[in-house]
Amino acid sequence: MRSCLNNISFVSAPFHFVWAFAVFKQVLPTTVVKKIQIYGTDGWREKLLEFIDADVLPAFLGGNKTDPDGNPRCKTFVKRGEPIPKSYYLKNEKKKLGTDFEKLTVLPFCRKEISFDVKEANSNLEWEYEIQSGDIDFSLHFKGETLDPVELIPKQRTSTYDETEKGLFKCEKVGTYTMVLDNSYSWIYPKEVYYKAAIKPPNYDRSGESL
C-alpha cells in the first residue's frame, strides 16, 4: 500500500510521548516509521531546515518567515489550539424532559418491568427514557395467553448522556409486552430513570406529534 505521508516531525517531545511512540510504532509499517522524526528540546531547528526552506519555515521554528508585522509567532497563518469555550461543554447542556415523564429508581442487583396489554394486533409500542447518570440494560419481551415469554429486543446497554433513548415496536400479536430496565450488573449504583411509554393504535399517524 502506498502512503501519502511525506514527512512528519515532532519537536520538543516530552519523554512520555517518546516512550508511547516506541510502543505504538511496532504496529506501523516500516515505510511509515522511517518518515516520522521525533526530537527533544534541542537540535530540532537545524533538522527542520534540512528539508524545509528557511524562507518558508516560520521564525519560531527556526526559519525566516514572519507575520507582516514581523511577529515571529506567525499568528496570521499558523493556527494554534485554544481552550474550548465552556458554553460548548456537553455537561452544561441540560436535557429538557416534559412533565409527562415518570420517575423510576432501579436499585443495584435489580430490574424493573413496565408491561402493556395489547388488545389489538399491529398496534405500536413507543417509548422514550433518560437515565439521570450512568447506563442501564434495556430489553423488550412478549407473552401471549398460551405461549412462553419471548425476547423481542435482546438486552442492550444504553446510555443517554447526549440524548434520550427512543424506540418504536410494532406489536403484531395480541398479548403482554414488557419493557425491562435491568441494573442487576451494578453492585453499588442505583439508576434513576425518567420514562414515558404508550400503546398507539395500528392506524395512528404520529407525524408532527411527539410521544
C-alpha positions, 0 to 999 in steps of 0.5 A, a space after each residue: 500500500 502506498 502512503 501519502 505521508 511525506 514527512 512528519 516531525 515532532 519537536 520538543 517531545 516530552 519523554 512520555 510521548 517518546 516512550 508511547 511512540 516506541 510502543 505504538 510504532 511496532 504496529 506501523 509499517 516500516 515505510 511509515 516509521 522511517 518518515 516520522 522524526 521525533 526530537 527533544 528540546 534541542 537540535 530540532 531547528 537545524 533538522 527542520 531546515 534540512 528539508 524545509 526552506 528557511 524562507 518558508 519555515 516560520 521564525 519560531 521554528 527556526 526559519 525566516 518567515 514572519 507575520 507582516 508585522 514581523 511577529 515571529 509567532 506567525 499568528 496570521 497563518 499558523 493556527 494554534 489550539 485554544 481552550 474550548 469555550 465552556 458554553 460548548 461543554 456537553 455537561 452544561 447542556 441540560 436535557 429538557 424532559 416534559 412533565 409527562 415523564 415518570 420517575 423510576 429508581 432501579 436499585 443495584 442487583 435489580 430490574 424493573 418491568 413496565 408491561 402493556 396489554 395489547 388488545 389489538 394486533 399491529 398496534 405500536 409500542 413507543 417509548 422514550 427514557 433518560 437515565 439521570 447518570 450512568 447506563 442501564 440494560 434495556 430489553 423488550 419481551 412478549 407473552 401471549 395467553 398460551 405461549 412462553 415469554 419471548 425476547 423481542 429486543 435482546 438486552 442492550 446497554 444504553 446510555 443517554 448522556 447526549 440524548 434520550 433513548 427512543 424506540 418504536 415496536 410494532 406489536 403484531 400479536 395480541 398479548 403482554 409486552 414488557 419493557 425491562 430496565 435491568 441494573 442487576 450488573 451494578 453492585 453499588 449504583 442505583 439508576 434513576 430513570 425518567 420514562 414515558 411509554 404508550 400503546 398507539 393504535 395500528 392506524 395512528 399517524 404520529 407525524 408532527 406529534 411527539 410521544 
